[in-house]
Amino acid sequence: MSNLVTIFGGSGFVGRYIALRMAKEGWRVRVAVRNVNEAMFVRPYGVVGQVEPVFCNIRDDASVAAVTDGADVIVNCVGVLDEVGKNTFSAVQAEGAERIARVAAAHDVARMVHISAIGADADAQSEYARTKAAGEAGVLAHMPDAVILRPSIIFGPEDEFFNRFAGMSRFGPVLPVIGAGTKFQPVYVDDVAAAATQAVLGEAASGIYELGGPEAHSFRELMQLMLGVVHRRRLIINIPFWAARAMASVFAIGRALTLGLVKGPVTKDQVINLAIDNVVSEDAQGFDALGIVPTAMEAVLSDYLWRFRPSGQYDAIKDSAKNLRNT
């Protein structure tokens, strides 16, 4: 186990899957996180001492340098969907990504893998998308041979998409969504990890890869699929963008007045993103270039959404009992 990879955000949703795959490849894995105590679950991914969580603050050069020193490859999985305190979009996704690449170059790190997002655009209205683009530019300025992965919305057992709406479906007869017609191309988290692992091992050419699942669906269609998995009937209500913007503004005021203690379900920046399709571009290279066949949602969702069914794990038994009564 001579090779060492440092994974920034290695205990997060995507990072933990990359850490597990790299441990299976026999690499030493350094998991750089803000809270080491909450990342201890990664240690059993390998043999004793193979996978170690370490503290890192990506807003500080010295902290980044400490966890970069000695690494053969680095992976940056750090990103935020909402700004909290000093962890703003700019500080994390733009300045943080650039800092990691700059420090990596100074330490002669061989390769860098950067997790970005479909929709990264320097001219976008959304600050999330603009800072994602700025982060990519900062990475390429210092590590021009880096591999940048741009996934669509990611699904898996720990996701904040299907889990969130499946949880909402337990309350009331309606399921409100913003941008019901917006298209997404959900990608399985372990497929993203497989692509990152190829890049770490030097098996992927440098450049930008857009990663999406086998099919693109509208937001409404995704909710219909989710409702079918959790065995619930709900009326899907589309909230117009003008109403969503007004709601987000009210939530922003409440958040400011309570110093962040009260958070709304959506921000103005998220409303902007929800108006834009999040699918792989026609001319982009993706899973095909890596030889990876993406996993269909239908093959995975029931594995972790069953707990949102009316009777949880016993729902299938109840369905079977109904069939017996009808015979």
C-alpha contacts under 8 A as a table, 3 or more apart, distances in Angstrom:
res1	aa1	res2	aa2	distance
1	M	4	L	7.87
1	M	26	G	5.70
1	M	27	W	5.33
1	M	28	R	5.95
1	M	50	Q	7.94
2	S	27	W	6.88
2	S	28	R	7.04
3	N	27	W	5.28
3	N	28	R	6.04
3	N	71	A	7.62
3	N	72	D	6.32
4	L	27	W	5.80
4	L	28	R	4.67
4	L	29	V	5.87
4	L	30	R	7.22
4	L	70	G	7.33
4	L	71	A	5.03
4	L	72	D	5.45
4	L	73	V	6.85
5	V	27	W	7.04
5	V	28	R	6.37
5	V	29	V	5.17
5	V	30	R	6.09
5	V	71	A	5.47
5	V	72	D	5.92
5	V	73	V	4.91
5	V	74	I	5.49
5	V	75	V	7.43
5	V	200	V	8.00
6	T	29	V	6.06
6	T	30	R	4.58
6	T	31	V	5.99
6	T	32	A	6.77
6	T	67	V	6.97
6	T	68	T	6.55
6	T	71	A	6.13
6	T	73	V	6.57
6	T	74	I	4.78
6	T	75	V	6.27
7	I	10	G	4.87
7	I	15	G	6.88
7	I	19	A	7.30
7	I	29	V	7.31
7	I	30	R	6.16
7	I	31	V	5.09
7	I	32	A	5.89
7	I	74	I	5.81
7	I	75	V	4.68
7	I	76	N	6.02
7	I	77	C	7.13
8	F	15	G	7.65
8	F	31	V	6.29
8	F	32	A	4.70
8	F	33	V	6.44
8	F	74	I	7.60
8	F	75	V	6.08
8	F	76	N	4.85
8	F	77	C	5.74
8	F	78	V	6.21
9	G	12	G	5.49
9	G	15	G	5.83
9	G	31	V	6.90
9	G	32	A	5.88
9	G	33	V	5.39
9	G	76	N	6.80
9	G	77	C	5.19
9	G	78	V	5.04
10	G	14	V	7.50
10	G	15	G	3.91
10	G	16	R	5.23
10	G	18	I	7.44
10	G	19	A	6.35
10	G	31	V	4.82
10	G	32	A	6.16
10	G	33	V	6.79
10	G	77	C	6.88
11	S	14	V	7.88
11	S	15	G	5.47
11	S	16	R	4.73
11	S	31	V	6.79
11	S	33	V	6.97
11	S	39	A	5.61
11	S	42	V	6.90
12	G	15	G	5.04
12	G	16	R	5.76
12	G	77	C	7.74
13	F	16	R	6.14
13	F	17	Y	7.45
13	F	158	E	6.27
13	F	159	D	6.97
13	F	189	V	7.82
14	V	17	Y	5.59
14	V	18	I	6.63
14	V	77	C	6.95
14	V	189	V	6.11
14	V	190	D	7.70
14	V	192	V	7.50
14	V	193	A	6.68
15	G	18	I	5.11
15	G	19	A	6.09
15	G	77	C	5.94
15	G	193	A	7.66
16	R	19	A	4.99
16	R	20	L	6.19
16	R	42	V	7.02
17	Y	20	L	5.12
17	Y	21	R	6.26
17	Y	189	V	7.42
17	Y	190	D	6.11
17	Y	193	A	5.73
18	I	21	R	5.15
18	I	22	M	6.10
18	I	190	D	7.82
18	I	193	A	4.77
18	I	194	A	7.29
18	I	196	A	6.88
18	I	197	T	6.49
19	A	22	M	5.20
19	A	23	A	6.13
19	A	29	V	6.50
19	A	31	V	7.56
19	A	42	V	7.67
19	A	45	Y	7.59
19	A	51	V	7.81
20	L	23	A	5.17
20	L	24	K	6.34
20	L	42	V	7.75
20	L	45	Y	5.47
20	L	46	G	7.60
21	R	24	K	5.10
21	R	25	E	6.36
21	R	193	A	7.40
21	R	194	A	7.49
21	R	197	T	6.89
22	M	25	E	4.89
22	M	26	G	6.59
22	M	27	W	5.71
22	M	28	R	7.74
22	M	29	V	7.00
22	M	197	T	6.64
23	A	26	G	5.14
23	A	27	W	5.35
23	A	28	R	6.56
23	A	29	V	6.55
23	A	45	Y	6.38
23	A	46	G	5.42
23	A	50	Q	7.18
23	A	51	V	7.05
24	K	27	W	7.45
24	K	45	Y	7.94
24	K	46	G	7.07
27	W	50	Q	7.47
28	R	50	Q	4.95
28	R	51	V	6.06
29	V	50	Q	6.19
29	V	51	V	4.66
29	V	52	E	6.41
30	R	51	V	6.03
30	R	52	E	5.21
30	R	53	P	5.98
30	R	54	V	6.82
30	R	67	V	7.59
31	V	51	V	7.18
31	V	52	E	5.91
31	V	53	P	4.40
31	V	54	V	5.90
32	A	53	P	5.94
32	A	54	V	5.02
32	A	55	F	5.68
32	A	56	C	5.44
32	A	67	V	6.85
33	V	36	V	6.12
33	V	39	A	7.41
33	V	53	P	6.84
33	V	54	V	6.19
33	V	55	F	5.22
33	V	56	C	5.37
33	V	57	N	7.45
34	R	55	F	5.54
34	R	56	C	5.54
34	R	57	N	6.08
35	N	38	E	5.64
35	N	39	A	6.77
35	N	55	F	6.57
36	V	39	A	5.14
36	V	40	M	6.62
36	V	53	P	5.83
36	V	54	V	5.94
36	V	55	F	5.81
37	N	40	M	5.71
38	E	41	F	7.47
39	A	42	V	6.13
39	A	53	P	6.21
40	M	43	R	5.79
40	M	52	E	7.98
40	M	53	P	6.60
41	F	44	P	6.69
42	V	45	Y	5.49
42	V	51	V	6.67
42	V	52	E	7.42
42	V	53	P	7.38
43	R	46	G	6.52
43	R	48	V	7.55
43	R	49	G	7.53
43	R	50	Q	7.49
43	R	51	V	5.05
43	R	52	E	5.90
43	R	53	P	7.43
44	P	47	V	6.76
44	P	48	V	7.51
44	P	51	V	7.48
45	Y	51	V	6.65
46	G	49	G	7.70
46	G	50	Q	5.46
46	G	51	V	5.93
47	V	50	Q	5.44
47	V	51	V	7.59
48	V	51	V	7.59
49	G	52	E	6.39
54	V	67	V	7.46
55	F	63	S	7.98
56	C	63	S	5.39
56	C	64	V	6.20
56	C	67	V	7.04
57	N	60	D	5.71
57	N	63	S	5.76
57	N	64	V	6.72
58	I	61	D	7.23
58	I	63	S	6.89
58	I	64	V	5.80
58	I	92	V	7.32
58	I	96	G	5.46
58	I	99	R	7.43
58	I	100	I	7.23
59	R	91	A	6.81
59	R	92	V	7.30
59	R	95	E	7.59
59	R	96	G	5.87
59	R	99	R	7.82
60	D	63	S	5.38
60	D	64	V	6.35
61	D	64	V	5.22
61	D	65	A	6.06
61	D	99	R	6.93
61	D	103	V	7.40
62	A	65	A	5.03
62	A	66	A	6.15
63	S	66	A	5.23
63	S	67	V	6.79
64	V	67	V	5.57
64	V	68	T	6.13
64	V	99	R	7.84
64	V	100	I	6.51
64	V	103	V	7.08
65	A	68	T	4.97
65	A	69	D	5.96
65	A	103	V	6.04
65	A	104	A	7.77
66	A	69	D	5.64
67	V	71	A	7.92
68	T	71	A	5.55
68	T	74	I	7.42
68	T	103	V	7.41
68	T	104	A	6.46
68	T	107	H	7.31
69	D	107	H	6.45
70	G	107	H	7.83
71	A	74	I	6.80
71	A	109	V	6.40
72	D	109	V	5.34
72	D	110	A	5.66
72	D	111	R	7.11
73	V	109	V	5.83
73	V	110	A	5.79
73	V	111	R	4.89
73	V	112	M	5.74
73	V	113	V	7.94
73	V	200	V	6.38
74	I	104	A	7.55
74	I	109	V	7.41
74	I	111	R	6.62
74	I	112	M	4.99
74	I	113	V	6.40
74	I	200	V	7.80
75	V	112	M	5.77
75	V	113	V	4.64
75	V	114	H	5.82
75	V	115	I	7.78
75	V	200	V	7.78
76	N	97	A	7.21
76	N	100	I	7.75
76	N	112	M	7.84
76	N	113	V	6.33
76	N	114	H	4.89
76	N	115	I	6.09
77	C	114	H	6.59
77	C	115	I	5.27
77	C	116	S	7.94
78	V	92	V	7.18
78	V	93	Q	7.24
78	V	115	I	7.71
79	G	89	F	7.88
79	G	92	V	6.36
79	G	93	Q	5.71
80	V	83	E	6.77
80	V	87	N	7.85
80	V	88	T	7.80
80	V	89	F	6.65
80	V	92	V	7.29
80	V	93	Q	7.43
81	L	128	Y	7.50
82	D	88	T	7.71
82	D	89	F	7.63
82	D	267	T	7.77
83	E	86	K	7.79
83	E	87	N	5.85
83	E	88	T	4.63
83	E	89	F	6.19
84	V	87	N	5.35
84	V	88	T	6.33
84	V	260	G	7.85
85	G	88	T	6.89
86	K	91	A	7.33
87	N	91	A	6.01
87	N	92	V	5.95
88	T	91	A	5.15
88	T	92	V	6.05
89	F	92	V	5.45
89	F	93	Q	5.43
89	F	94	A	7.04
89	F	127	E	7.12
89	F	128	Y	6.13
89	F	131	T	6.18
90	S	93	Q	5.63
90	S	94	A	4.96
90	S	95	E	6.05
90	S	96	G	7.93
90	S	131	T	5.73
91	A	94	A	6.06
91	A	95	E	5.01
91	A	96	G	5.75
92	V	95	E	6.02
92	V	96	G	4.59
92	V	97	A	6.87
93	Q	96	G	5.70
93	Q	97	A	5.73
93	Q	131	T	5.63
93	Q	132	K	5.68
93	Q	134	A	7.64
93	Q	135	G	5.51
94	A	97	A	5.49
94	A	98	E	6.24
94	A	131	T	5.05
94	A	132	K	6.37
94	A	133	A	7.67
94	A	134	A	5.12
94	A	135	G	3.95
94	A	136	E	7.74
94	A	138	G	7.13
95	E	98	E	5.15
95	E	99	R	6.01
95	E	135	G	6.79
95	E	138	G	7.74
96	G	99	R	5.11
96	G	100	I	6.26
96	G	135	G	7.59
97	A	100	I	5.24
97	A	101	A	6.37
97	A	135	G	5.18
97	A	136	E	7.51
97	A	138	G	6.68
97	A	139	V	6.29
98	E	101	A	5.23
98	E	102	R	6.07
98	E	135	G	5.93
98	E	136	E	7.89
98	E	137	A	7.84
98	E	138	G	4.29
98	E	139	V	5.19
98	E	142	H	7.77
99	R	102	R	5.07
99	R	103	V	6.06
99	R	138	G	7.93
100	I	103	V	5.30
100	I	104	A	6.02
100	I	139	V	7.81
101	A	104	A	4.96
101	A	105	A	6.14
101	A	112	M	7.52
101	A	138	G	7.29
101	A	139	V	5.14
101	A	140	L	7.96
101	A	142	H	5.74
101	A	143	M	6.10
102	R	105	A	5.21
102	R	106	A	6.32
102	R	139	V	7.52
102	R	142	H	5.40
102	R	143	M	7.60
103	V	106	A	5.04
103	V	107	H	6.26
104	A	107	H	5.11
104	A	108	D	6.26
104	A	109	V	5.27
104	A	112	M	7.98
104	A	143	M	7.98
105	A	108	D	5.06
105	A	109	V	5.92
105	A	142	H	6.17
105	A	143	M	6.45
106	A	109	V	7.76
109	V	112	M	7.60
111	R	143	M	7.71
111	R	145	D	7.29
111	R	146	A	6.25
111	R	200	V	6.99
111	R	202	G	7.86
112	M	143	M	7.00
112	M	145	D	7.74
112	M	146	A	4.93
112	M	147	V	6.46
112	M	200	V	7.33
113	V	146	A	5.77
113	V	147	V	4.86
113	V	148	I	5.92
113	V	149	L	7.60
113	V	196	A	6.69
113	V	199	A	6.55
113	V	200	V	6.77
114	H	136	E	7.76
114	H	139	V	7.78
114	H	146	A	7.27
114	H	147	V	6.29
114	H	148	I	4.80
114	H	149	L	6.24
115	I	148	I	5.97
115	I	149	L	4.97
115	I	150	R	6.30
115	I	151	P	7.81
116	S	120	A	7.37
116	S	132	K	6.15
116	S	136	E	7.24
116	S	148	I	6.61
116	S	149	L	5.73
116	S	150	R	4.82
116	S	151	P	7.09
117	A	120	A	5.94
117	A	129	A	7.99
117	A	132	K	7.00
117	A	149	L	7.11
117	A	150	R	4.01
117	A	151	P	5.12
117	A	152	S	6.38
117	A	210	E	7.99
118	I	150	R	4.85
118	I	151	P	5.62
118	I	152	S	5.45
118	I	210	E	6.52
118	I	211	L	7.94
118	I	278	N	6.29
118	I	279	V	7.06
118	I	280	V	7.14
119	G	129	A	6.02
119	G	278	N	6.61
120	A	124	A	7.74
120	A	129	A	4.53
120	A	130	R	6.19
120	A	131	T	7.66
120	A	132	K	5.19
120	A	133	A	4.71
121	D	124	A	5.24
121	D	129	A	5.58
121	D	130	R	5.28
121	D	132	K	7.27
121	D	133	A	5.09
122	A	129	A	7.21
122	A	130	R	4.59
122	A	131	T	7.42
122	A	133	A	5.33
122	A	134	A	6.62
123	D	130	R	6.53
124	A	127	E	7.33
124	A	129	A	6.12
124	A	130	R	5.71
125	Q	129	A	7.73
125	Q	130	R	7.55
125	Q	272	I	7.17
126	S	129	A	5.33
126	S	130	R	6.30
126	S	269	D	5.53
126	S	270	Q	7.77
126	S	272	I	6.00
126	S	273	N	6.41
127	E	130	R	4.95
127	E	131	T	5.98
127	E	269	D	6.68
128	Y	131	T	5.45
128	Y	132	K	6.22
128	Y	269	D	7.06
129	A	132	K	5.08
129	A	133	A	6.34
130	R	133	A	5.16
130	R	134	A	6.21
131	T	134	A	4.77
131	T	135	G	5.97
132	K	135	G	5.08
132	K	136	E	6.38
133	A	136	E	5.10
133	A	137	A	6.28
134	A	137	A	5.06
134	A	138	G	6.13
135	G	138	G	5.04
135	G	139	V	6.17
136	E	139	V	5.12
136	E	140	L	6.22
136	E	148	I	7.42
137	A	140	L	5.23
137	A	141	A	6.08
138	G	141	A	5.15
138	G	142	H	6.80
139	V	142	H	5.65
139	V	143	M	5.67
139	V	144	P	7.25
139	V	146	A	7.35
140	L	143	M	4.89
140	L	144	P	4.28
140	L	145	D	7.16
140	L	146	A	6.56
141	A	144	P	6.00
143	M	146	A	5.49
145	D	206	S	5.13
145	D	207	G	6.99
146	A	206	S	5.49
146	A	207	G	6.55
147	V	199	A	6.48
147	V	204	A	7.67
147	V	205	A	7.25
147	V	206	S	4.74
147	V	207	G	5.09
147	V	208	I	6.11
147	V	209	Y	7.73
148	I	206	S	7.78
148	I	207	G	6.12
148	I	208	I	4.68
148	I	209	Y	6.22
149	L	196	A	7.58
149	L	208	I	5.94
149	L	209	Y	4.96
149	L	210	E	6.09
149	L	211	L	6.98
150	R	208	I	7.24
150	R	209	Y	5.93
150	R	210	E	4.60
150	R	211	L	5.84
151	P	154	I	6.95
151	P	187	V	6.91
151	P	192	V	7.23
151	P	210	E	5.75
151	P	211	L	4.40
151	P	212	G	6.04
152	S	184	F	6.86
152	S	185	Q	5.80
152	S	186	P	5.73
152	S	187	V	6.26
152	S	210	E	7.69
152	S	211	L	6.24
152	S	212	G	5.47
152	S	278	N	5.97
152	S	279	V	6.27
152	S	280	V	7.42
153	I	184	F	6.88
153	I	185	Q	6.77
153	I	186	P	4.93
153	I	187	V	6.33
153	I	278	N	7.54
154	I	159	D	6.95
154	I	186	P	5.53
154	I	187	V	4.93
154	I	188	Y	5.80
154	I	189	V	5.73
155	F	158	E	7.77
155	F	159	D	5.34
155	F	160	E	7.96
155	F	161	F	7.04
155	F	162	F	7.12
155	F	186	P	6.37
155	F	187	V	6.06
155	F	188	Y	5.14
155	F	189	V	5.84
155	F	297	M	7.99
156	G	159	D	5.27
156	G	188	Y	6.01
156	G	189	V	5.65
156	G	190	D	7.95
156	G	300	V	7.43
156	G	301	L	7.43
156	G	304	Y	7.81
157	P	163	N	7.96
157	P	303	D	7.88
157	P	304	Y	5.49
157	P	305	L	7.97
158	E	163	N	7.64
159	D	162	F	6.65
159	D	163	N	6.22
160	E	163	N	5.68
160	E	164	R	5.57
161	F	164	R	5.27
161	F	165	F	6.48
162	F	165	F	5.34
162	F	166	A	5.83
162	F	226	M	6.95
162	F	305	L	7.91
163	N	166	A	5.15
163	N	167	G	6.04
163	N	305	L	6.93
164	R	167	G	5.20
164	R	168	M	6.36
165	F	168	M	4.84
165	F	169	S	6.16
165	F	175	L	7.93
165	F	223	M	7.71
166	A	169	S	5.10
166	A	170	R	7.09
166	A	226	M	6.87
166	A	227	L	7.24
166	A	230	V	7.19
166	A	305	L	7.27
166	A	308	F	6.23
167	G	170	R	5.75
167	G	171	F	7.95
167	G	308	F	6.48
168	M	171	F	5.87
168	M	175	L	7.10
169	S	172	G	7.10
169	S	173	P	7.86
169	S	174	V	7.56
169	S	175	L	6.22
169	S	227	L	7.70
169	S	232	R	7.40
169	S	234	R	7.09
170	R	308	F	7.23
170	R	310	P	7.92
172	G	175	L	7.80
173	P	233	R	7.59
173	P	234	R	5.19
173	P	235	L	6.31
174	V	234	R	5.05
174	V	235	L	4.52
174	V	236	I	5.83
174	V	237	I	6.68
175	L	234	R	6.11
175	L	235	L	5.95
175	L	236	I	4.77
175	L	237	I	5.99
176	P	236	I	5.83
176	P	237	I	4.67
176	P	238	N	5.94
176	P	239	I	6.58
177	V	180	A	6.13
177	V	219	F	7.87
177	V	220	R	7.85
177	V	236	I	7.10
177	V	237	I	6.17
177	V	238	N	5.15
177	V	239	I	5.92
178	I	238	N	5.70
178	I	239	I	4.99
178	I	240	P	6.69
178	I	241	F	6.80
178	I	244	A	6.93
178	I	271	V	7.41
178	I	274	L	6.83
179	G	182	T	5.33
179	G	219	F	6.86
179	G	238	N	6.58
179	G	239	I	7.07
179	G	240	P	7.21
179	G	241	F	7.04
179	G	274	L	5.74
179	G	275	A	5.89
180	A	218	S	6.45
180	A	219	F	4.74
180	A	220	R	4.78
180	A	238	N	5.61
181	G	218	S	5.16
181	G	219	F	5.89
181	G	220	R	6.48
182	T	218	S	5.24
182	T	219	F	5.69
182	T	274	L	6.73
182	T	275	A	6.21
182	T	276	I	6.33
182	T	277	D	5.24
182	T	278	N	7.76
183	K	216	A	6.34
183	K	217	H	5.28
183	K	218	S	4.09
183	K	219	F	6.04
183	K	276	I	7.79
183	K	277	D	4.76
183	K	278	N	6.02
183	K	279	V	6.82
184	F	216	A	5.47
184	F	217	H	5.54
184	F	218	S	6.11
184	F	219	F	6.82
184	F	277	D	6.17
184	F	278	N	4.78
184	F	279	V	5.46
185	Q	212	G	5.17
185	Q	213	G	5.45
185	Q	214	P	7.52
185	Q	215	E	5.95
185	Q	216	A	4.24
185	Q	217	H	6.37
185	Q	278	N	6.59
185	Q	279	V	5.19
185	Q	280	V	7.35
186	P	212	G	5.93
186	P	213	G	5.26
186	P	215	E	7.78
186	P	216	A	7.28
186	P	297	M	7.60
187	V	191	D	7.15
187	V	192	V	7.37
187	V	211	L	6.90
187	V	212	G	4.97
187	V	213	G	4.33
187	V	214	P	8.00
187	V	294	P	7.16
187	V	295	T	7.33
187	V	297	M	7.91
188	Y	191	D	5.37
188	Y	192	V	6.72
188	Y	213	G	6.99
188	Y	294	P	7.23
188	Y	295	T	6.12
188	Y	296	A	7.68
188	Y	297	M	7.36
189	V	192	V	5.22
189	V	193	A	6.36
190	D	193	A	4.76
190	D	194	A	6.03
191	D	194	A	4.94
191	D	195	A	6.36
191	D	292	I	7.57
191	D	294	P	6.24
191	D	295	T	7.14
192	V	195	A	5.16
192	V	196	A	6.28
192	V	211	L	7.29
193	A	196	A	4.99
193	A	197	T	6.02
194	A	197	T	5.05
194	A	198	Q	6.33
194	A	292	I	7.97
195	A	198	Q	5.24
195	A	199	A	6.45
195	A	287	F	7.59
195	A	290	L	6.97
195	A	292	I	7.62
196	A	199	A	5.04
196	A	200	V	6.21
197	T	200	V	5.00
197	T	201	L	6.19
198	Q	201	L	5.18
198	Q	202	G	6.28
198	Q	203	E	4.99
198	Q	204	A	5.70
198	Q	290	L	7.87
199	A	202	G	5.09
199	A	203	E	5.65
199	A	204	A	4.82
199	A	205	A	7.49
200	V	203	E	7.53
201	L	204	A	7.88
202	G	205	A	7.45
204	A	290	L	6.60
208	I	285	Q	7.35
209	Y	284	A	6.79
209	Y	285	Q	5.26
209	Y	286	G	4.81
209	Y	287	F	7.69
210	E	280	V	5.79
210	E	281	S	7.51
210	E	284	A	6.23
210	E	285	Q	6.22
210	E	286	G	4.93
210	E	287	F	7.80
211	L	280	V	6.65
211	L	286	G	5.33
211	L	287	F	6.23
212	G	215	E	7.82
212	G	279	V	6.73
212	G	280	V	6.00
212	G	286	G	7.71
212	G	287	F	7.87
212	G	294	P	7.58
213	G	216	A	7.33
213	G	294	P	5.43
213	G	295	T	6.52
213	G	296	A	6.56
213	G	297	M	7.97
214	P	294	P	6.00
214	P	295	T	6.96
214	P	296	A	6.09
215	E	296	A	7.81
216	A	279	V	6.83
217	H	220	R	7.98
217	H	221	E	5.86
217	H	222	L	6.26
218	S	221	E	5.12
218	S	222	L	6.32
219	F	222	L	5.14
219	F	223	M	6.33
220	R	223	M	5.15
220	R	224	Q	6.25
220	R	236	I	7.14
221	E	224	Q	4.98
221	E	225	L	6.20
222	L	225	L	5.06
222	L	226	M	6.17
223	M	226	M	4.95
223	M	227	L	6.04
223	M	236	I	7.75
224	Q	227	L	5.11
224	Q	228	G	6.23
225	L	228	G	5.17
225	L	229	V	6.45
226	M	229	V	5.10
226	M	230	V	6.37
226	M	301	L	7.74
227	L	230	V	5.18
227	L	231	H	5.91
227	L	232	R	5.32
227	L	233	R	6.59
227	L	234	R	7.45
228	G	231	H	5.08
228	G	232	R	6.50
228	G	233	R	7.87
229	V	301	L	7.15
229	V	302	S	5.94
229	V	305	L	7.04
229	V	306	W	7.23
229	V	309	R	7.96
230	V	302	S	7.77
230	V	305	L	6.39
230	V	306	W	5.98
230	V	307	R	7.87
230	V	308	F	5.72
230	V	309	R	4.50
230	V	310	P	7.64
231	H	309	R	5.78
231	H	310	P	7.28
232	R	309	R	7.15
232	R	310	P	7.58
239	I	243	A	6.57
239	I	244	A	6.38
240	P	243	A	5.36
240	P	244	A	6.23
241	F	244	A	4.86
241	F	245	R	6.02
241	F	271	V	7.14
241	F	275	A	7.74
242	W	245	R	5.20
242	W	246	A	6.34
243	A	246	A	5.07
243	A	247	M	6.16
244	A	247	M	5.03
244	A	248	A	6.07
244	A	271	V	6.69
245	R	248	A	5.06
245	R	249	S	6.21
245	R	268	K	5.93
245	R	271	V	6.54
246	A	249	S	5.17
246	A	250	V	6.43
247	M	250	V	5.21
247	M	251	F	6.24
248	A	251	F	5.03
248	A	252	A	6.06
248	A	264	G	7.26
248	A	266	V	5.90
248	A	267	T	4.99
248	A	268	K	5.18
248	A	271	V	7.83
249	S	252	A	5.01
249	S	253	I	6.37
249	S	267	T	7.60
249	S	268	K	6.65
250	V	253	I	5.23
250	V	254	G	6.35
251	F	254	G	5.06
251	F	255	R	6.06
251	F	263	K	6.70
251	F	264	G	5.05
251	F	266	V	7.84
251	F	267	T	7.47
252	A	255	R	5.04
252	A	256	A	6.20
252	A	263	K	7.80
252	A	264	G	7.44
252	A	267	T	7.10
253	I	256	A	5.13
253	I	257	L	6.16
254	G	257	L	5.15
254	G	258	T	6.18
254	G	262	V	6.48
254	G	263	K	7.60
255	R	258	T	5.28
255	R	259	L	5.97
255	R	260	G	4.70
255	R	261	L	6.47
255	R	262	V	5.08
255	R	263	K	5.63
255	R	264	G	7.60
256	A	259	L	5.05
256	A	260	G	6.01
257	L	260	G	7.66
258	T	261	L	5.31
258	T	262	V	6.10
259	L	262	V	7.78
260	G	263	K	6.49
264	G	267	T	7.13
266	V	270	Q	6.34
266	V	271	V	7.07
267	T	270	Q	5.17
267	T	271	V	6.37
268	K	271	V	5.13
268	K	272	I	6.48
269	D	272	I	5.17
269	D	273	N	6.49
270	Q	273	N	5.03
270	Q	274	L	6.15
271	V	274	L	5.08
271	V	275	A	6.70
272	I	275	A	5.57
272	I	276	I	7.37
273	N	276	I	5.55
274	L	277	D	7.53
280	V	284	A	6.88
281	S	284	A	5.26
285	Q	288	D	7.15
285	Q	289	A	6.08
286	G	289	A	5.63
286	G	290	L	6.96
287	F	290	L	5.06
287	F	291	G	6.11
287	F	292	I	5.10
287	F	293	V	6.66
287	F	294	P	7.07
288	D	291	G	5.08
288	D	292	I	6.12
288	D	293	V	7.29
289	A	292	I	7.86
295	T	299	A	7.14
296	A	299	A	5.59
296	A	300	V	7.24
297	M	300	V	5.43
297	M	301	L	5.85
298	E	301	L	5.84
298	E	302	S	7.36
299	A	302	S	7.45
300	V	303	D	5.46
300	V	304	Y	7.46
301	L	304	Y	5.87
301	L	305	L	5.85
302	S	305	L	5.15
302	S	306	W	5.54
303	D	306	W	6.55
304	Y	307	R	6.88
305	L	308	F	5.72
305	L	309	R	7.56
306	W	309	R	5.50
306	W	312	G	5.73
306	W	313	Q	6.25
307	R	311	S	7.93
307	R	312	G	4.50
307	R	313	Q	6.37
308	F	312	G	6.01
309	R	312	G	4.68
309	R	313	Q	7.65
309	R	315	D	6.73
310	P	315	D	6.87
311	S	314	Y	5.34
311	S	315	D	4.84
312	G	315	D	5.70
313	Q	316	A	7.03
314	Y	317	I	5.20
314	Y	318	K	6.41
315	D	318	K	5.17
315	D	319	D	6.31
316	A	319	D	5.10
316	A	320	S	6.21
317	I	320	S	5.04
317	I	321	A	6.20
318	K	321	A	5.00
318	K	322	K	6.32
319	D	322	K	5.19
319	D	323	N	6.55
320	S	323	N	5.20
320	S	324	L	6.50
321	A	324	L	5.06
321	A	325	R	6.43
322	K	325	R	5.18
322	K	326	N	6.41
323	N	326	N	5.16
323	N	327	T	6.57
324	L	327	T	5.41
